């Protein structure tokens, strides 16, 4: 296991599965994941929401778990991280208003470090202006943001993911197996089976 250091940008009402699953899965393979949120400290929590697809015109939303942050946003030095995770849900619409968050996201693209964004995470990528010419999957309602930011919306199955250079994106949490596998590949993580 390579023990990479991963930054996860969190906020209230991030999608529960899109926060919890990558946080735990990346730790399970030996990476250190620092989950941070502007204006919050280690031990503080953010509310999450469970989004589901039940045949309506859009997803439904139910209360999720409280997710405990384990690092300080104010102390983040993006140069010390090997990768970035951006969960979806409603958190990206809040996070994209924070100039320091935008600066952090841009660092990962300037330094060509792996970035994994899922669902509404594309809203944060669009606000950071890092999608120009890139293929990006997202929740279908985010297609306009991807295209207005100069990206190419990847209209793929909800359980699939796409990699374009250092960027790994997926439409929603059903894509976790493909999304996380592609992100781990970009990180250079090797998992062996006996």
Secondary structure, 3 states (H helix, E strand, C coil): CCCCEEEEECCCCEEHHHHHHHHHHHHHCCCEEEEECCCCCCCCEEEEEEEECCCCCCCEEEEEEEEECCCCHHHCCHHHCCEEEECCECHHHHHCCCHHHHHHHHHHHHCCCEEEEECCHHHHHHHCCCCCCCEECCCHHHHHHHHHCCCEECCCCCCCEEEECCEEEECCHHHHHHHHHHHHHHHCCCCCCC
